[in-house]
Amino acid sequence: MTTTPPRVLTIAGSDSGGGAGIQADLKTMLALGVHGMSVIAAVTAQNSLGVQGYWELPPEAVRAQLDSVLGDIGAQAIKTGMLASPVLVETVAEVLAGVSAPVVVDPVGVSKHGDSLLEPAAVTTVKSLLLPTATVVTPNLWEVEQLTGVKVEDEDDLPRAAEAVLALGPRWALIKGGHLPGEPVDLLTDGTSEHRFRAERHDNRHTHGTGCTLASAIASCLALGEDVPEAVLRAKEYVTGAIERGFPLGSGIGPVDHAWRWRSR
């Protein structure tokens, strides 16, 4: 008898270059053994050099996709990425407030190339409506500052940043410290327990899609039944291998390799 794998839903933007966004999410989910589903909130024109443009879907189209998937198939975990505008954040947050599945929020603000993917007016909506629905939120250092005003300059600042993010309502905060000097370290905490994840820094500029991939990997591991610290540990192991094997694509920054475990066999 065929067994249906756990189901994970991503709500994010499409990356036409295939390295980040919906495309990275679905590749990650397949690699980790879950069935990926998607709600497309925006479409980008994007390649290895940057984001040349993006177009939001109407909120009724996003809501229809959510109702279609969750009303029939359901999900064991949900991940959010690029939501672009206040009305799309509101639409998604309203639905997520009523689900029981764990939610991983990647509060996407800018692309790897520095292109804005979130309207300034939407930051307040993310803080007030979306983050309270999150089981885990995964901001990088720039997003921490955008959301809380806390500037992280070294590892000692990570707890203060996590405290400020937790004050916005998520159950767990994973502060990604990969852009700090020295050995990469991420801090995960729920305000009571604290976990630090260290990894080797790989000399590879092809890291497009890292944040999307990590958040999707966490959601996949939660759907497979792991608790939050174990899900983050397993997700970190997967994304570290994907970064090590990131490959050149086009003339700019290439993607991480979502299929690295298959290729290394």
ChimeraX commands (.cxc) that place a marker at each C-alpha (Angstrom):
marker #1 position 0.00,0.00,0.00 radius 0.5
marker #1 position 1.35,3.43,-0.97 radius 0.5
marker #1 position 1.76,5.86,1.93 radius 0.5
marker #1 position 1.11,9.58,1.45 radius 0.5
marker #1 position 4.11,11.64,2.62 radius 0.5
marker #1 position 3.70,14.58,4.99 radius 0.5
marker #1 position 2.45,17.72,3.20 radius 0.5
marker #1 position 4.09,21.14,3.42 radius 0.5
marker #1 position 2.67,24.33,1.95 radius 0.5
marker #1 position 4.80,27.29,0.88 radius 0.5
marker #1 position 3.26,30.74,0.47 radius 0.5
marker #1 position 5.78,32.89,-1.35 radius 0.5
marker #1 position 6.92,34.48,-4.60 radius 0.5
marker #1 position 8.07,32.74,-7.75 radius 0.5
marker #1 position 11.72,33.06,-8.79 radius 0.5
marker #1 position 12.02,32.78,-12.57 radius 0.5
marker #1 position 15.71,31.89,-12.20 radius 0.5
marker #1 position 14.84,28.84,-10.10 radius 0.5
marker #1 position 17.22,29.53,-7.22 radius 0.5
marker #1 position 14.99,30.99,-4.51 radius 0.5
marker #1 position 11.31,31.50,-3.69 radius 0.5
marker #1 position 8.69,28.91,-4.56 radius 0.5
marker #1 position 11.13,26.98,-6.73 radius 0.5
marker #1 position 13.72,26.62,-3.95 radius 0.5
marker #1 position 10.99,25.72,-1.47 radius 0.5
marker #1 position 9.60,22.87,-3.56 radius 0.5
marker #1 position 13.06,21.49,-4.36 radius 0.5
marker #1 position 13.94,21.50,-0.66 radius 0.5
marker #1 position 10.71,19.73,0.26 radius 0.5
marker #1 position 11.28,17.02,-2.32 radius 0.5
marker #1 position 14.87,16.53,-1.15 radius 0.5
marker #1 position 13.68,16.06,2.44 radius 0.5
marker #1 position 10.92,13.60,1.61 radius 0.5
marker #1 position 7.74,15.62,1.97 radius 0.5
marker #1 position 5.08,16.61,-0.56 radius 0.5
marker #1 position 5.41,20.31,-1.38 radius 0.5
marker #1 position 2.46,22.51,-2.33 radius 0.5
marker #1 position 2.42,26.19,-3.24 radius 0.5
marker #1 position 0.44,29.39,-2.95 radius 0.5
marker #1 position 2.04,31.97,-5.25 radius 0.5
marker #1 position 1.76,35.48,-3.84 radius 0.5
marker #1 position 3.93,37.29,-6.38 radius 0.5
marker #1 position 5.81,36.67,-9.60 radius 0.5
marker #1 position 9.35,37.99,-10.05 radius 0.5
marker #1 position 11.46,38.56,-13.12 radius 0.5
marker #1 position 14.73,37.40,-11.60 radius 0.5
marker #1 position 18.08,35.94,-12.62 radius 0.5
marker #1 position 21.59,35.57,-11.25 radius 0.5
marker #1 position 22.14,39.34,-11.46 radius 0.5
marker #1 position 19.11,40.46,-9.46 radius 0.5
marker #1 position 15.38,41.14,-9.50 radius 0.5
marker #1 position 14.30,43.09,-12.56 radius 0.5
marker #1 position 10.67,43.40,-11.43 radius 0.5
marker #1 position 7.86,41.81,-9.44 radius 0.5
marker #1 position 4.08,41.69,-9.67 radius 0.5
marker #1 position 1.77,40.82,-6.81 radius 0.5
marker #1 position -1.19,38.53,-7.34 radius 0.5
marker #1 position -4.60,39.91,-6.33 radius 0.5
marker #1 position -5.48,39.04,-2.71 radius 0.5
marker #1 position -8.54,37.08,-3.89 radius 0.5
marker #1 position -6.23,34.86,-5.97 radius 0.5
marker #1 position -3.97,34.22,-2.98 radius 0.5
marker #1 position -6.97,33.51,-0.75 radius 0.5
marker #1 position -8.45,31.14,-3.35 radius 0.5
marker #1 position -5.20,29.17,-3.52 radius 0.5
marker #1 position -5.08,28.92,0.28 radius 0.5
marker #1 position -8.69,27.77,0.52 radius 0.5
marker #1 position -8.19,25.27,-2.29 radius 0.5
marker #1 position -5.16,23.56,-0.78 radius 0.5
marker #1 position -6.06,23.72,2.89 radius 0.5
marker #1 position -9.74,22.90,2.33 radius 0.5
marker #1 position -9.02,19.64,0.52 radius 0.5
marker #1 position -5.44,18.45,1.02 radius 0.5
marker #1 position -4.36,20.06,4.27 radius 0.5
marker #1 position -0.80,20.59,5.49 radius 0.5
marker #1 position 1.40,19.27,8.29 radius 0.5
marker #1 position 3.49,22.47,8.13 radius 0.5
marker #1 position 3.35,25.85,6.38 radius 0.5
marker #1 position 6.15,28.19,5.32 radius 0.5
marker #1 position 5.81,31.83,4.26 radius 0.5
marker #1 position 8.28,33.83,2.19 radius 0.5
marker #1 position 7.86,36.89,-0.03 radius 0.5
marker #1 position 4.43,38.46,0.59 radius 0.5
marker #1 position 5.25,41.89,-0.88 radius 0.5
marker #1 position 2.39,44.13,0.32 radius 0.5
marker #1 position 0.24,44.90,3.39 radius 0.5
marker #1 position -2.91,43.45,1.83 radius 0.5
marker #1 position -1.20,40.15,0.98 radius 0.5
marker #1 position 0.31,39.91,4.47 radius 0.5
marker #1 position -3.16,40.55,5.94 radius 0.5
marker #1 position -4.75,37.93,3.68 radius 0.5
marker #1 position -2.22,35.25,4.59 radius 0.5
marker #1 position -2.13,36.10,8.30 radius 0.5
marker #1 position -5.93,35.87,8.55 radius 0.5
marker #1 position -5.83,32.29,7.24 radius 0.5
marker #1 position -2.80,31.23,9.28 radius 0.5
marker #1 position -4.40,32.47,12.49 radius 0.5
marker #1 position -6.94,29.66,12.08 radius 0.5
marker #1 position -4.63,26.73,11.32 radius 0.5
marker #1 position -3.16,24.24,13.78 radius 0.5
marker #1 position -0.13,23.21,11.69 radius 0.5
marker #1 position 3.25,24.73,12.62 radius 0.5
marker #1 position 4.11,27.87,10.66 radius 0.5
marker #1 position 7.64,28.93,9.68 radius 0.5
marker #1 position 7.85,32.62,8.73 radius 0.5
marker #1 position 10.79,33.80,6.66 radius 0.5
marker #1 position 10.26,37.59,6.87 radius 0.5
marker #1 position 11.66,38.31,3.43 radius 0.5
marker #1 position 12.59,41.97,3.02 radius 0.5
marker #1 position 15.26,42.06,0.33 radius 0.5
marker #1 position 16.78,39.67,-2.19 radius 0.5
marker #1 position 20.34,38.32,-2.11 radius 0.5
marker #1 position 21.25,41.16,-4.48 radius 0.5
marker #1 position 19.76,43.88,-2.26 radius 0.5
marker #1 position 16.51,44.34,-4.22 radius 0.5
marker #1 position 13.48,45.22,-2.07 radius 0.5
marker #1 position 10.79,42.51,-1.96 radius 0.5
marker #1 position 8.56,44.04,0.72 radius 0.5
marker #1 position 6.80,47.39,0.64 radius 0.5
marker #1 position 7.88,49.58,3.59 radius 0.5
marker #1 position 4.23,49.86,4.67 radius 0.5
marker #1 position 4.04,46.07,4.96 radius 0.5
marker #1 position 6.66,45.87,7.70 radius 0.5
marker #1 position 4.15,47.00,10.32 radius 0.5
marker #1 position 1.64,44.42,9.08 radius 0.5
marker #1 position 4.22,41.65,9.27 radius 0.5
marker #1 position 5.00,42.64,12.86 radius 0.5
marker #1 position 1.42,43.00,14.04 radius 0.5
marker #1 position -0.38,40.22,12.15 radius 0.5
marker #1 position 2.01,37.67,10.64 radius 0.5
marker #1 position 4.64,37.10,13.33 radius 0.5
marker #1 position 2.06,36.20,16.02 radius 0.5
marker #1 position 1.03,33.23,13.84 radius 0.5
marker #1 position 4.59,31.88,13.64 radius 0.5
marker #1 position 5.90,28.78,15.33 radius 0.5
marker #1 position 9.37,29.80,14.16 radius 0.5
marker #1 position 10.52,33.05,12.55 radius 0.5
marker #1 position 13.87,33.07,10.72 radius 0.5
marker #1 position 15.17,36.64,10.22 radius 0.5
marker #1 position 18.66,37.48,9.05 radius 0.5
marker #1 position 20.47,40.39,10.68 radius 0.5
marker #1 position 19.12,42.99,8.25 radius 0.5
marker #1 position 15.56,41.73,8.82 radius 0.5
marker #1 position 16.07,41.81,12.60 radius 0.5
marker #1 position 16.97,45.49,12.34 radius 0.5
marker #1 position 14.04,46.16,9.98 radius 0.5
marker #1 position 11.57,44.50,12.37 radius 0.5
marker #1 position 12.92,45.60,15.76 radius 0.5
marker #1 position 15.50,48.34,15.31 radius 0.5
marker #1 position 18.12,46.13,17.01 radius 0.5
marker #1 position 21.47,46.17,15.19 radius 0.5
marker #1 position 23.54,43.01,15.64 radius 0.5
marker #1 position 27.28,43.56,15.37 radius 0.5
marker #1 position 28.65,40.42,17.04 radius 0.5
marker #1 position 27.53,37.14,18.61 radius 0.5
marker #1 position 26.92,38.80,21.98 radius 0.5
marker #1 position 24.09,40.84,20.41 radius 0.5
marker #1 position 22.14,37.76,19.29 radius 0.5
marker #1 position 20.20,37.21,22.57 radius 0.5
marker #1 position 19.05,40.84,22.63 radius 0.5
marker #1 position 17.92,40.53,19.02 radius 0.5
marker #1 position 16.04,37.30,19.75 radius 0.5
marker #1 position 14.30,38.87,22.74 radius 0.5
marker #1 position 13.12,41.77,20.58 radius 0.5
marker #1 position 11.82,39.41,17.88 radius 0.5
marker #1 position 10.03,37.18,20.42 radius 0.5
marker #1 position 8.27,40.26,21.77 radius 0.5
marker #1 position 6.45,40.45,18.42 radius 0.5
marker #1 position 4.66,37.16,19.09 radius 0.5
marker #1 position 6.34,34.10,17.51 radius 0.5
marker #1 position 6.91,31.01,19.68 radius 0.5
marker #1 position 10.54,30.60,18.57 radius 0.5
marker #1 position 13.06,32.97,16.99 radius 0.5
marker #1 position 15.98,31.77,14.90 radius 0.5
marker #1 position 18.40,34.68,14.47 radius 0.5
marker #1 position 20.67,33.93,11.52 radius 0.5
marker #1 position 24.18,35.20,12.16 radius 0.5
marker #1 position 25.84,34.04,8.96 radius 0.5
marker #1 position 26.84,37.60,8.01 radius 0.5
marker #1 position 28.78,38.17,11.23 radius 0.5
marker #1 position 32.58,37.95,11.06 radius 0.5
marker #1 position 34.18,34.67,12.05 radius 0.5
marker #1 position 32.51,31.29,12.41 radius 0.5
marker #1 position 28.82,31.37,11.35 radius 0.5
marker #1 position 26.45,31.00,14.30 radius 0.5
marker #1 position 22.65,31.04,14.53 radius 0.5
marker #1 position 20.72,31.46,17.77 radius 0.5
marker #1 position 17.40,29.66,18.38 radius 0.5
marker #1 position 15.34,30.45,21.46 radius 0.5
marker #1 position 11.79,30.46,22.77 radius 0.5
marker #1 position 12.76,32.77,25.61 radius 0.5
marker #1 position 13.41,29.86,27.96 radius 0.5
marker #1 position 15.78,27.45,26.23 radius 0.5
marker #1 position 18.61,28.55,23.97 radius 0.5
marker #1 position 20.39,26.65,21.20 radius 0.5
marker #1 position 23.37,27.81,19.13 radius 0.5
marker #1 position 24.13,26.27,15.77 radius 0.5
marker #1 position 27.61,26.61,14.33 radius 0.5
marker #1 position 28.77,25.57,10.88 radius 0.5
marker #1 position 31.85,25.73,8.73 radius 0.5
marker #1 position 32.05,28.80,6.51 radius 0.5
marker #1 position 32.40,27.64,2.92 radius 0.5
marker #1 position 34.30,29.76,0.43 radius 0.5
marker #1 position 31.53,29.83,-2.16 radius 0.5
marker #1 position 29.78,32.95,-3.47 radius 0.5
marker #1 position 26.92,30.95,-5.00 radius 0.5
marker #1 position 24.43,31.18,-2.13 radius 0.5
marker #1 position 21.23,32.39,-3.81 radius 0.5
marker #1 position 18.17,30.92,-2.07 radius 0.5
marker #1 position 19.82,30.18,1.29 radius 0.5
marker #1 position 17.09,31.77,3.43 radius 0.5
marker #1 position 14.20,30.23,1.51 radius 0.5
marker #1 position 15.89,26.84,1.63 radius 0.5
marker #1 position 16.52,26.95,5.37 radius 0.5
marker #1 position 12.96,27.98,6.25 radius 0.5
marker #1 position 11.51,25.32,3.94 radius 0.5
marker #1 position 13.81,22.69,5.42 radius 0.5
marker #1 position 12.68,23.59,8.94 radius 0.5
marker #1 position 9.03,23.32,7.87 radius 0.5
marker #1 position 9.72,19.97,6.21 radius 0.5
marker #1 position 11.37,18.58,9.34 radius 0.5
marker #1 position 8.50,19.83,11.52 radius 0.5
marker #1 position 6.06,18.03,9.19 radius 0.5
marker #1 position 8.14,14.87,9.63 radius 0.5
marker #1 position 7.53,15.06,13.38 radius 0.5
marker #1 position 10.68,16.69,14.73 radius 0.5
marker #1 position 10.48,19.23,17.54 radius 0.5
marker #1 position 11.70,22.75,16.78 radius 0.5
marker #1 position 15.35,22.44,17.96 radius 0.5
marker #1 position 15.81,19.12,16.15 radius 0.5
marker #1 position 14.08,20.45,13.02 radius 0.5
marker #1 position 16.44,23.44,12.96 radius 0.5
marker #1 position 19.48,21.18,13.49 radius 0.5
marker #1 position 18.50,18.90,10.60 radius 0.5
marker #1 position 17.63,21.87,8.39 radius 0.5
marker #1 position 20.99,23.50,9.13 radius 0.5
marker #1 position 22.82,20.31,8.16 radius 0.5
marker #1 position 20.94,20.20,4.85 radius 0.5
marker #1 position 21.44,23.87,3.95 radius 0.5
marker #1 position 25.13,23.81,4.92 radius 0.5
marker #1 position 25.70,21.00,2.41 radius 0.5
marker #1 position 23.67,22.89,-0.19 radius 0.5
marker #1 position 25.79,26.03,0.32 radius 0.5
marker #1 position 29.03,24.07,0.05 radius 0.5
marker #1 position 27.94,22.76,-3.34 radius 0.5
marker #1 position 26.33,25.94,-4.68 radius 0.5
marker #1 position 27.10,26.25,-8.37 radius 0.5
marker #1 position 27.64,29.04,-10.93 radius 0.5
marker #1 position 24.62,30.01,-13.01 radius 0.5
marker #1 position 24.41,32.95,-15.40 radius 0.5
marker #1 position 26.75,35.90,-14.87 radius 0.5
marker #1 position 26.09,36.61,-11.19 radius 0.5
marker #1 position 25.36,34.71,-7.98 radius 0.5
marker #1 position 24.37,31.09,-8.52 radius 0.5
marker #1 position 22.06,29.01,-6.33 radius 0.5
marker #1 position 22.71,26.55,-3.55 radius 0.5
marker #1 position 22.44,22.93,-4.68 radius 0.5
marker #1 position 19.17,21.48,-3.42 radius 0.5
marker #1 position 20.06,18.06,-4.83 radius 0.5
marker #1 position 23.51,17.82,-3.22 radius 0.5
marker #1 position 22.69,14.64,-1.31 radius 0.5
marker #1 position 21.67,12.89,-4.51 radius 0.5
marker #1 position 24.71,14.12,-6.43 radius 0.5
marker #1 position 27.12,13.03,-3.69 radius 0.5
marker #1 position 25.95,9.41,-3.72 radius 0.5
marker link #1:1,2 radius 0.2
marker link #1:2,3 radius 0.2
marker link #1:3,4 radius 0.2
marker link #1:4,5 radius 0.2
marker link #1:5,6 radius 0.2
marker link #1:6,7 radius 0.2
marker link #1:7,8 radius 0.2
marker link #1:8,9 radius 0.2
marker link #1:9,10 radius 0.2
marker link #1:10,11 radius 0.2
marker link #1:11,12 radius 0.2
marker link #1:12,13 radius 0.2
marker link #1:13,14 radius 0.2
marker link #1:14,15 radius 0.2
marker link #1:15,16 radius 0.2
marker link #1:16,17 radius 0.2
marker link #1:17,18 radius 0.2
marker link #1:18,19 radius 0.2
marker link #1:19,20 radius 0.2
marker link #1:20,21 radius 0.2
marker link #1:21,22 radius 0.2
marker link #1:22,23 radius 0.2
marker link #1:23,24 radius 0.2
marker link #1:24,25 radius 0.2
marker link #1:25,26 radius 0.2
marker link #1:26,27 radius 0.2
marker link #1:27,28 radius 0.2
marker link #1:28,29 radius 0.2
marker link #1:29,30 radius 0.2
marker link #1:30,31 radius 0.2
marker link #1:31,32 radius 0.2
marker link #1:32,33 radius 0.2
marker link #1:33,34 radius 0.2
marker link #1:34,35 radius 0.2
marker link #1:35,36 radius 0.2
marker link #1:36,37 radius 0.2
marker link #1:37,38 radius 0.2
marker link #1:38,39 radius 0.2
marker link #1:39,40 radius 0.2
marker link #1:40,41 radius 0.2
marker link #1:41,42 radius 0.2
marker link #1:42,43 radius 0.2
marker link #1:43,44 radius 0.2
marker link #1:44,45 radius 0.2
marker link #1:45,46 radius 0.2
marker link #1:46,47 radius 0.2
marker link #1:47,48 radius 0.2
marker link #1:48,49 radius 0.2
marker link #1:49,50 radius 0.2
marker link #1:50,51 radius 0.2
marker link #1:51,52 radius 0.2
marker link #1:52,53 radius 0.2
marker link #1:53,54 radius 0.2
marker link #1:54,55 radius 0.2
marker link #1:55,56 radius 0.2
marker link #1:56,57 radius 0.2
marker link #1:57,58 radius 0.2
marker link #1:58,59 radius 0.2
marker link #1:59,60 radius 0.2
marker link #1:60,61 radius 0.2
marker link #1:61,62 radius 0.2
marker link #1:62,63 radius 0.2
marker link #1:63,64 radius 0.2
marker link #1:64,65 radius 0.2
marker link #1:65,66 radius 0.2
marker link #1:66,67 radius 0.2
marker link #1:67,68 radius 0.2
marker link #1:68,69 radius 0.2
marker link #1:69,70 radius 0.2
marker link #1:70,71 radius 0.2
marker link #1:71,72 radius 0.2
marker link #1:72,73 radius 0.2
marker link #1:73,74 radius 0.2
marker link #1:74,75 radius 0.2
marker link #1:75,76 radius 0.2
marker link #1:76,77 radius 0.2
marker link #1:77,78 radius 0.2
marker link #1:78,79 radius 0.2
marker link #1:79,80 radius 0.2
marker link #1:80,81 radius 0.2
marker link #1:81,82 radius 0.2
marker link #1:82,83 radius 0.2
marker link #1:83,84 radius 0.2
marker link #1:84,85 radius 0.2
marker link #1:85,86 radius 0.2
marker link #1:86,87 radius 0.2
marker link #1:87,88 radius 0.2
marker link #1:88,89 radius 0.2
marker link #1:89,90 radius 0.2
marker link #1:90,91 radius 0.2
marker link #1:91,92 radius 0.2
marker link #1:92,93 radius 0.2
marker link #1:93,94 radius 0.2
marker link #1:94,95 radius 0.2
marker link #1:95,96 radius 0.2
marker link #1:96,97 radius 0.2
marker link #1:97,98 radius 0.2
marker link #1:98,99 radius 0.2
marker link #1:99,100 radius 0.2
marker link #1:100,101 radius 0.2
marker link #1:101,102 radius 0.2
marker link #1:102,103 radius 0.2
marker link #1:103,104 radius 0.2
marker link #1:104,105 radius 0.2
marker link #1:105,106 radius 0.2
marker link #1:106,107 radius 0.2
marker link #1:107,108 radius 0.2
marker link #1:108,109 radius 0.2
marker link #1:109,110 radius 0.2
marker link #1:110,111 radius 0.2
marker link #1:111,112 radius 0.2
marker link #1:112,113 radius 0.2
marker link #1:113,114 radius 0.2
marker link #1:114,115 radius 0.2
marker link #1:115,116 radius 0.2
marker link #1:116,117 radius 0.2
marker link #1:117,118 radius 0.2
marker link #1:118,119 radius 0.2
marker link #1:119,120 radius 0.2
marker link #1:120,121 radius 0.2
marker link #1:121,122 radius 0.2
marker link #1:122,123 radius 0.2
marker link #1:123,124 radius 0.2
marker link #1:124,125 radius 0.2
marker link #1:125,126 radius 0.2
marker link #1:126,127 radius 0.2
marker link #1:127,128 radius 0.2
marker link #1:128,129 radius 0.2
marker link #1:129,130 radius 0.2
marker link #1:130,131 radius 0.2
marker link #1:131,132 radius 0.2
marker link #1:132,133 radius 0.2
marker link #1:133,134 radius 0.2
marker link #1:134,135 radius 0.2
marker link #1:135,136 radius 0.2
marker link #1:136,137 radius 0.2
marker link #1:137,138 radius 0.2
marker link #1:138,139 radius 0.2
marker link #1:139,140 radius 0.2
marker link #1:140,141 radius 0.2
marker link #1:141,142 radius 0.2
marker link #1:142,143 radius 0.2
marker link #1:143,144 radius 0.2
marker link #1:144,145 radius 0.2
marker link #1:145,146 radius 0.2
marker link #1:146,147 radius 0.2
marker link #1:147,148 radius 0.2
marker link #1:148,149 radius 0.2
marker link #1:149,150 radius 0.2
marker link #1:150,151 radius 0.2
marker link #1:151,152 radius 0.2
marker link #1:152,153 radius 0.2
marker link #1:153,154 radius 0.2
marker link #1:154,155 radius 0.2
marker link #1:155,156 radius 0.2
marker link #1:156,157 radius 0.2
marker link #1:157,158 radius 0.2
marker link #1:158,159 radius 0.2
marker link #1:159,160 radius 0.2
marker link #1:160,161 radius 0.2
marker link #1:161,162 radius 0.2
marker link #1:162,163 radius 0.2
marker link #1:163,164 radius 0.2
marker link #1:164,165 radius 0.2
marker link #1:165,166 radius 0.2
marker link #1:166,167 radius 0.2
marker link #1:167,168 radius 0.2
marker link #1:168,169 radius 0.2
marker link #1:169,170 radius 0.2
marker link #1:170,171 radius 0.2
marker link #1:171,172 radius 0.2
marker link #1:172,173 radius 0.2
marker link #1:173,174 radius 0.2
marker link #1:174,175 radius 0.2
marker link #1:175,176 radius 0.2
marker link #1:176,177 radius 0.2
marker link #1:177,178 radius 0.2
marker link #1:178,179 radius 0.2
marker link #1:179,180 radius 0.2
marker link #1:180,181 radius 0.2
marker link #1:181,182 radius 0.2
marker link #1:182,183 radius 0.2
marker link #1:183,184 radius 0.2
marker link #1:184,185 radius 0.2
marker link #1:185,186 radius 0.2
marker link #1:186,187 radius 0.2
marker link #1:187,188 radius 0.2
marker link #1:188,189 radius 0.2
marker link #1:189,190 radius 0.2
marker link #1:190,191 radius 0.2
marker link #1:191,192 radius 0.2
marker link #1:192,193 radius 0.2
marker link #1:193,194 radius 0.2
marker link #1:194,195 radius 0.2
marker link #1:195,196 radius 0.2
marker link #1:196,197 radius 0.2
marker link #1:197,198 radius 0.2
marker link #1:198,199 radius 0.2
marker link #1:199,200 radius 0.2
marker link #1:200,201 radius 0.2
marker link #1:201,202 radius 0.2
marker link #1:202,203 radius 0.2
marker link #1:203,204 radius 0.2
marker link #1:204,205 radius 0.2
marker link #1:205,206 radius 0.2
marker link #1:206,207 radius 0.2
marker link #1:207,208 radius 0.2
marker link #1:208,209 radius 0.2
marker link #1:209,210 radius 0.2
marker link #1:210,211 radius 0.2
marker link #1:211,212 radius 0.2
marker link #1:212,213 radius 0.2
marker link #1:213,214 radius 0.2
marker link #1:214,215 radius 0.2
marker link #1:215,216 radius 0.2
marker link #1:216,217 radius 0.2
marker link #1:217,218 radius 0.2
marker link #1:218,219 radius 0.2
marker link #1:219,220 radius 0.2
marker link #1:220,221 radius 0.2
marker link #1:221,222 radius 0.2
marker link #1:222,223 radius 0.2
marker link #1:223,224 radius 0.2
marker link #1:224,225 radius 0.2
marker link #1:225,226 radius 0.2
marker link #1:226,227 radius 0.2
marker link #1:227,228 radius 0.2
marker link #1:228,229 radius 0.2
marker link #1:229,230 radius 0.2
marker link #1:230,231 radius 0.2
marker link #1:231,232 radius 0.2
marker link #1:232,233 radius 0.2
marker link #1:233,234 radius 0.2
marker link #1:234,235 radius 0.2
marker link #1:235,236 radius 0.2
marker link #1:236,237 radius 0.2
marker link #1:237,238 radius 0.2
marker link #1:238,239 radius 0.2
marker link #1:239,240 radius 0.2
marker link #1:240,241 radius 0.2
marker link #1:241,242 radius 0.2
marker link #1:242,243 radius 0.2
marker link #1:243,244 radius 0.2
marker link #1:244,245 radius 0.2
marker link #1:245,246 radius 0.2
marker link #1:246,247 radius 0.2
marker link #1:247,248 radius 0.2
marker link #1:248,249 radius 0.2
marker link #1:249,250 radius 0.2
marker link #1:250,251 radius 0.2
marker link #1:251,252 radius 0.2
marker link #1:252,253 radius 0.2
marker link #1:253,254 radius 0.2
marker link #1:254,255 radius 0.2
marker link #1:255,256 radius 0.2
marker link #1:256,257 radius 0.2
marker link #1:257,258 radius 0.2
marker link #1:258,259 radius 0.2
marker link #1:259,260 radius 0.2
marker link #1:260,261 radius 0.2
marker link #1:261,262 radius 0.2
marker link #1:262,263 radius 0.2
marker link #1:263,264 radius 0.2
marker link #1:264,265 radius 0.2
view
